[in-house]
Amino acid sequence: MSAKEYRSTTSAQGGLLRVSGVPEVAFGDRVQITDRQGRRRNGQVIRSSMDEVLIQVFEGTDDIDMQNTWVRFLDEPMEISLSPDILGRIFNGLGEPRDKRPAIVSELRRGINASVFNPAARTYPREFIQTGISTIDGLNSLVRGQKLPIFSASGLPHNRLAAQIVRQARLPDEESRFSIVFAAMGVSFSDARFFQEEFASSGVLGNVVMFVNMADDPPVERLTLPRMALTAAEYLAFDLDRHVLVVMTDMTHYAEALREVATAKGDVPARKGYPGYLYSDLAEIYERSGRIKERHGSITLVPILSMPSDDITHPIPDLTGYITEGQIVLSRELHNQGIYPPVHISPSLSRLMKDGVGKEFTREDHPHVASQLYALYAKALETRNLASIIGADELSSHDRRYLELADAFERRFVSQGEEEDRSIIETLNLAWELLSMFPQEALTRVSETEMAKYHRSPV
């Protein structure tokens, strides 16, 4: 820690503090600010030049008297204390306890801006992860080491879906569940309490590390919180050899905080006012998931983002889609019909599904069943649109069967209870019940062997 303190602040505005005449200060270094009343605030260097240093102050810059403010540069990056005791704990975006319990005391401290995985050390994501949710497990399967975001919107039940995934996620062939790292950014008090009570009542809280930034907490704290969470995940995965599932909500709040800080810094804005480096900043977070050769542990990432104005082409979901391996899209229309979870199958996709399903991982018919169900539902949606124009009575009996499939698919396969944990076998059997609404000659994407084993001719 530096023994020197500086009283050369030149401006304080919007959570940013400018200090002049400070030599050899590194980007990302921690800072301690002491005001005239002796109160201490935490900060981080976000820009350093020969003329001045720019500091983001986590507690804000309100009531700072520049003539009587002392700034100490600690010559160390933002760090977090790590030990197995972090499981069952709740922290804020600075790694400080939020659960009124003592701070973690450990000799192991790591900087939160970890280096990106060496590409040569990575191994390909594989192995099916069972979430207990049919629309994910059956049609958009998640595999170990994957990045699979959930695209939601204001008012949709993404928080309930996130809590259900945390409760139910497991590898089918292993006894132990995932260790969970849960990061919540800009959430309301009621949402934060919902997650904590949900995890406690289901008995998984002891296997969860929570990082929570409330809506009234400093926005700049949201920029460090996902990095704190991922540093904890890397420790659990690659030091303790655990399978780790990281759930982050809401990445839109993170991006908005990034835009706010970038504007205060004077960075040139790009699309919708977000900085031009939004893509690289998101990639820095998302790419910290994955698997490493000769390591048992892994990090699987499920970021959740609410699309402003339900716009999937908005910069945040648009750039997220480029970086990650697919997306689960929630539908307002299905939600308004009372269907939970309201997963919109047509735009949803898991690009790595093919590497985690089939005979070795789930069941031999899984890839063909998923393909066939997708094809039939797509045809059913076309038929539903046609019926809305000419009327259902004008449809042929064959087309009316597609309408029946669409309703049955949404009410029986998509819809399920929040406490309903379906195994992949139950999901596949349910899919075959829907496929059996059609005669065998109409099913062109499943094999004859599979039809002979699982198909039940319609009555």
N, C-alpha and C positions, 0 to 999 in steps of 0.2 A: 504494500500500500504506500502511495506517495505521501511524503511528509509535508509537501507544499500545498498551500491553499491559495486560491486566486480570488481577487475581488475586482475583476475587470469585466463584469457583465455589461453588455452594450444594449441589449433588448430582451424583453420577455413577453411573448405573445403566443396564444394558442397552444400552450403546452411545450413551447420551444424556447430555449434559452441560448443566447449567443454570448460567447466569451472570447475576448481578444487577448493576444499576447501570451498564448500557451504553446510552448514548443513540444514536438515529438509526442503527440497524442494519436493513438490508433483508433481507427473506425471500430465501433462495437464495444469500446472500453466502458466499464461501469463508472458512474459518477455519483458523488455524494454532495448534496447541496444543503447548506445550513443557513436559515434565514435569521433575521435580527432577534427573533424570539427564541432562538436555539432549536427550532424544529428542523428535523432532517427529512429530506426528500431524496428519492432515488432517481437516477437518470442514466442515459446511455448516449454515447457519442454516435451521431448518425451522419456527420460530415466533418471532415478535418482538412484544413488548408493552412498555408503559411500565415494568413491574416487572422483567421478566427476559427473557433470550434462551435459547431451547432449540436446542442444537446436536447434530446426529448426527455421531458420530466414526467414521470409516471403519475405523480400526484397533482400535476398541473402547475401552472405558474401564477395562479391567483395570489394576490397580496405579497408578491415578491418586491422588495425594495432593493433596487439594483445597487444602491450605494452601500447597503449593509448586508449583502449576500456573499457568502464564502462558498467557493466551489473547489472540491478536492477530486482529482482524477486518480482512480484506484489502481490503474495499470493492470487491470484484469478484465476478462470478458464476463458477460452475464453467465452465471453458473447455477447449477442445481445440485443439491446433496442427494446421493443415491444410496439406497440399501433395500433389502427385501421388505423393510418396514413401510415403504411407500404404499404398498397394497392396503386398501381400506382407508386411505387418507384422501383429504380434499385440500387442494391448494389453489392459490390465485395465479395470475399470469406472471408473477415474479418468483414463484416457487415457495411462497410463504403460506403457512397453514391457514385454512379458512374454517376448520372444524373445531377450533378452540382447544386443540391438543398441542403438545410441545412440538417444536420444530425438529426435523430429522437431523440427528447428529451423526455424521459419518466422515471418515477420512477420504472417501471417494466423492470428489466434486468434478463435474464436467461442464464445459462450455456448451451453451445451447445451440450454437451455430456449428453443428458437427459437419465434418467434411462429407461430401457425397460419396456413395458407394463406388468403389473401383469397379467399372463395368466388367473387367475380367474376373472379378471375384463373385459376380452375381450368378445365380442359377435360375432357370426358368420357373415361373410360378406354376405349381401343379397341386393336386390333391383337393378334392371336393370339400367345401365347408358347408355344413348343414345349418341353416338359419331357422328351420322349422316353418318357413313361409313359402307356400307353394309357388307363387309367382316368381320368386327368386330362385329357389332350389330347382324347380322343374324347368323353367324357361330361360332364366338369366343367371345361371349358376355362378357362385362366387368360389374362387380357388385361392389356396394359400399363397400369399405374397402379392395378391392383386390389388389394384386401386379401382374401386367401383363406387362412384358417387351416386347420391340420390338427389335428383332434381325435383324440388318441391315448389310451393308458392305459399303466400300468406294465407293463413286460415286452414291449410291442409295438415293432416295429422302426422307430420314427419317426426315430431318428438316422440309420439307414441310408438311409431315404427322403429325408431332408433332404440328405445328402451326395450322393445321386444327382441330385437336382434342381439342386444347385449345380454339379455337373459338366456337366450336359446342357442347362441352360436357354439358349435362344437365340430370336431373332426369325428366322423362316424366310427372310425376304427380305433379311436383312442379313448381311454377312460376319462382323462382330465378335460375340463373345459378350457377355453381360451382365458388368458389373463387379458383384462380389458383396460385400455387407457381411454378415458372419456374426456373430451375437451369441449367446453361450451363457451361461446363467445357472444357477448352482448345479450344475454338471456335475461328475462324478467325474473323477479323473485319467485313468482309462482312456478315458472318452468324449472328453475333451479331446485326448488323444494320438491317438485314432481319427480325429477330424476333421482334425487337422493332417497326419497321415500320409496320409490319404485324398486330401486336396487336393494334397499334395506329389507323391504318386505318379502322380496323374492329370494333372499339369502345369498345374492351374488356380490354384495357391497364389499365383502372382505377380499374379493378377487379383482376389485376395480380400483384404479387410480383416477381421481377426478381432478380436473383443472377447470375452474369456473371463473369467468369474467362477467359480472353483472352489467345490465344496461346502463346503470349510473356510475360504473367504474370508469376510470380514464380510458378513452379510446386507444391511446398509444400502448396500453397494457395488452390489448388484443393482438398486437404485432409480435409480442414475445410468447404469448400463451401457447400457440401451436408448436413452437419450437421447444418450449419446456416439455410439452406432452410427448413429442417425438423423441426427445433425449431420454425421457423415462422409458419409453417403449423400446428404444435401442438397448438400454441396459437390461430390461427384462428379457428381451429376445436373444441377444448375443452374448450377454454375460451369464444369465441364469438359464439359457436354453429353453425359454418358454415360447409357446405360440401366442402371439399378441395380436389382438384386434383393436385398432384405433378407430374410434368414432368421433368425428368432429362436426359440430353444429354451432353456429351457422357460418359457413365460409363467406357468405355475402356480407355479414357484419365485419369480418376480417378485412375484406376488400374495401369496404367503405371507410374503415379506419385508416387503411393504407392511403386512400385517396385524400382523406382529410390531412394527414401528416405531409403527404407529397405537395399538396396545395400550399400549406403553411411554409414548406421549405422553398417554394418557388419553382418546383419542377414543372416542366412543360407538360400540359395535359394532353391525353390522346382521346380515344373513344369514350364518350359520355363523361369526360373529366377525369377518368382513371389514368394513372401514370403509364407511360409507354413500357415500363418494366413490370407491369402487372403479370404478364405471362411468365417471365423468368422468376418472379417472386413466388407465384403459385407453384411453379415447377420445383423450386427449391424445397418446398414443403412436401408435395406429393411424392417426389422421387426418393424420399427417405424411407419409403416402404419397400418391401421385397424380401428376398432370401439370399443367403450367402453360402457359397460352397463349403461343405464340410462343417456346417453349423446346423444344429437341430432346430433352433429357434427361427421364427419368421415374424414379419410385420405385415399384416393385411390392413388396408386403409379403406374406410367408408366415410368420405366427407359428405356432409349434407349442406345443400345451399338452396335458398329460396329465391326463385327467379323473379326479379322485379317485373310487375305487370304481367306475370305469367309468360314472359318472353324468353323462349329457349335460345334466341339469337343474341341475347344480352351478353356483353363482354365476359361476365363471370362464368356462366354456364358454357359459353362458346369456347373460351380458352381452357376451361376445365376439361371439356370433351376432347380437346387436342392432346392433353397430357395423360389422361387416364385411359383405362381399358374398358370403356363402355359407360352406360348410365342406366339407372332405374328412374323412370319418370312417373310422377304421381299426377293423377287426373282430377281436375275439379268437377268434371261431369260425373264421374263415378262416385266421388265423395258426396255430391249433392243427392245421389240416389241411395245413400246410406251404406255404400260398400266400403268395407275396411279389410285390408289396406287398399286404397284406390290406385293400384299400380296400372298404368296405361301400357299395355303390352306392346302395341305397335311401334312406338319410338324407343322402347327399352331394349337394351342390348348388353350382353357380356361377351367381349371379344375373346376372352380366354376360356369360355365355357367348354370348348372342345377338348381342352387339355385337362379337364377335371371330372369328366363324366364318362360313362361307358362301363364295360365289364369289370375293369380293374378298380373302379372308384365307386360307382353307384349301382347300375344294373345294365345289362347288355342292350336293352331296348331304349335307354334314356335318350341318346342323340336322335334316333328316328322318331320317337314319340314327340319330342319337343318340336322337331321340324314339321311333323304332320299337324300338330295342334296349332302351331303358328299359321300354317297354310289354310286350315279350315276356318280359323277365327278371322283371318284377313278376308276370306270370301264371305263370311257371315256379316262383317261390317259393310262390305259393298252391297250385300243384299238388303241390309237394314236401311242404308241410304236410299236404295231403289224403292223400298216399301214406303219411305217417308214422302216419296214423290207420287207414286201411282196407287198406293194403298196396299196393305198386306193381302186383301182379298183377291187382288189381281195376280198374285204370285202363284207359281206352280207349286205342287206339293213338294217337289224336290227343293225349291227355294225356301219354302216355309220351314223345312227341316233345318236349314242354315240359321233362320231366325231363332228357332228353338235352341240351337247350339249356342248362339251368342248369349241368350238369356241364361242358359244353364252354366255356361263357362263363367260368366261374371258372378252369378249367385252361388255357385258351388265351388269353383276352382279358385277364382280371385278372392272372393270374400271368405274370411275366416276370423275367428275370435282372437282377441288380443292375448288370451291365455292359451290359445290352441297351438300346440307344438307338434306339427306334422312331420313324421319321418319321411325320408325321400321315397321309401317304398310305398307309404300311404299316398304321397303325392302322385307317383307314377300309376298306382292303381286307380286313383281318381281320374287321371288323364285318360286311362283306357275306358273307363265308364263313359266318358264323353265321346271318345272315338267310336265306341260301340253303338252310338246313335246312328251311325252310317254303315251301310253294308261293306263287306270286305273289298269289293271291287272299286269302291270310291276312295280307298286308302292306298295311295300310291307311294308313300314315303316310308312305310314300315315293311319289313320282310314277311314272307309267308310263314316262316318259322315263328316269328313274334306274334303274328295274328292267330296262328293255331294255338299258341300258348296263352294269350291274354285277351283276345277279342271275344266278346259275347254278342252274338247276333241279335239285332233289334227285334223286339216282339212285333 
